[in-house]
Amino acid sequence: MSVKARMGEQTRSKILSNQEASEKLLKTTECDLENRQAIEKALQHPAAQLPPQFETHFYQHQNLHQRRYLRQVNYIGQMTFLLYFFIDYFIIPDVTTLSATLRLSAVVLALIGNYFCFKLIKDIRLLDLILPVSATLCCGIWFYILSQSQSPWISTYVYASVIFVLMANLCIQVRFRPAVYNSLVMSVLMFLGVISLTNLQDALVFMVVYIPVCLLSLYISWINTLNARHHFLRSLLDDWNFHTLQALAHTDELTQLNNRRQFVHMAEHKIHAWPKSESVCLLMFDVDFFKQINDTYGHDIGDRVLQNIADIARKEMRRKDILARFGGEEFIALLSETSLDEALMISERLRQKIAQHEMCIDKKCFNFTVSIGVSSLKPQQTDLQTLIKEADLALYQAKQRGRNCVISFDVGMPEPPKSTVKKEIKSWIV
């Protein structure tokens, strides 16, 4: 593949990644049970009432999905208003010049206004109101044009004004209440305009036709906004499920650390990403006499021991380090840009913190310890499997030397007996 093609592929991948990221509605920290219950309750509500904590998310979601539609439909509405000039030309020819001037001026101003509104305004609620408000203003202009004509077709032509309420309400996508307010204003404007142009009887007939059309358009507007909320809430629920399943796949349930699969994935990526001039160290540690703890105090206390070790280790690790439960009572940590001496110092501090920690059960307290094996990946090397194997050998030596100590890997270290060898490294990386 050529350099140009490779760069194009990277650009496309970056765009897709950005689009996928923009679709994410929830942060991982928001995926708690309380938020899920709030989402489910909102879905069951007849009006799909949005939970207050997700209103901002909803408007951001609508801005992403409806902004382009609202821009296009505004342009269509403006062109429709302008095209009515040709109907004016035949039905009210005595005000052709006035019609052309007012319609063209209104459309030019609307096009300029729309351009800057959609360029500068980020709030989708305001953009959702542009067409309804402009339709009401255009309705006023249209009735003013009719009032200046002496055409005998006026009493019939007023029925064409129904297009304004249809256009205003059918395009509402975000909030329903402004559609109601706008319809009330437009209805009053139309009724006053028809009364001034026709007699009371014709005005009543007009309202008989207009009111059902207005109510139908409001109903469709309500359905549009309701469907938008339902779609958003279902998307929230999908996001919640995605984050939860991802956490289950990558996180150890007991300790809330990374699990073995996630550790290997992250460590492989980090090793290849770090500068080759910097060394990388790995710690492997497990609980001394863990079986005795389980047998003496029970497995629930053994679980608490593991949780305490995870909490202590989490506090001792730096933000850039990768910590995980590797399996059973065994933990592992990858230390980036860390010399062997620094890794030994961190390991010793961790060992002491754990040894000093005391657990109490029914007023009886006990301590527990860990043994730690340390290995170092030299510059220009990127073999994680070798690094894990060397740390495992160092951990075995720490056990052989009495436990509760830190041992670094040495090339001359003997292999453990086959009966004590753990699973092969290849079987670890699943």
Steps between C-alpha positions, in 0.01 A plus 500: 500500500637844403567772757216711357252212518613418852449862610155503341406182684623646829296817440185298428557290811543815708176649364311177573648490850391858564149425373477194722625700798245774434222240511585400854240659725610378842826513687612189683452680833132557415425131457364436847180324603325824595543645149380179339184504712444866406531414129260205526249709696515771233434245225189382684373857545225590245684819407849342528594770747878543489690456829653839595856360496461400135335811354834643385589164346169503312560843346853401402362183341234698311759754390705218351208333320256782417718800422543416133131418459392830657735696274362330189135535595552871572633550149206306356254715696662822379496386138135396533409847629684657208338272241153614610580820312408322177158416641463861614574605143183330374264537797592848632668663199430852627766463775760307302776755565424515871490119520833461320670766713379373836547131425847544352611727785366258763669201338837676458496611864394150608781337300759731654351450846492122461860490388625683806259324738613154396862613498504668842219349707574168669173466692272272297195636686548839336563351157180296535304827537635678191248355253189536722584863584592588140181328377295720732677813376453394137134433575468861617674624183274285286180637658634854463548436126144369476366804683648725230326314215156558353484157335162319518688176578616614844228310693614176333874570499513539880464120532852466361627650827448161665841408357664720764371307800579170331856602424554646847372200697601203287868599518519527881739230623631597844235661721121488469395787727643776274297349215182551703585861584595577142180341369291716734672817379466396136134405545417840649690671217316297236159552656551880517629499143207300366249715691650814346496354149163319499171507685428318826329208327799434273733538798308235694513262202875563476546418869297178458754394239804644676451365855503124411808556282672688783413232756620224268830680443540546877433130553768409245737746669430331834570157349826630349628631834376192686676269256817708534495454878425129472786454253735692726402304813543168319841619380587586861397152608709346222798710610447394861495134397807546281706661776384243754582203278835658412576541870405138564726387217799708611465524878548249777169492686646444848780759504380738224848487350576413140467129430768289332366544147481877533845518659662312213318718245603826668853388580572385144378834368697702753825310452495574129398863555760597760834651393753226432759686704299448820492176697179328608459296817243249610395394851330170571385440858267267683377441854713284728322198648173603339358147529553511876310832518208346313505184713529692829266795444286394205492595133306821564789627714742382232307715251529798735876444520523516122289816494722664762813413305342642184413824681850538644666421168274743317608782732869413465496483121550807285236615252696373200553150650278207404375292792297179473390188678670228301313209649420347838708677764749630241536863393710664232611857423681650202711806585575726207823695455634351823849378576555174689616689811185712497285190452667329797439808712131508403471125565657528845272787593199298384613192694539703819162670464327164460692342788405790729133480411286327762165329454265445794224241523286479813765693696770263379761663278754347266753609239584359162797541269593473134802380307606706198698410191641778281623482141629767263454532126806656352489775235426380146319191636122459464434144619233507772495121534869496593446779750215308670697176505802666661284670766334164572843337552600784733173455693574128538842585643339744744279215622802272534688757707237519771227717347414861589790631294586657163724320250607624158561266210854387434617315192643220712176423681408131494172386351243381757422127515241387250252421775496864605507658157192699429320507169709574197519863404319437176202366688499815717454729204145417395 
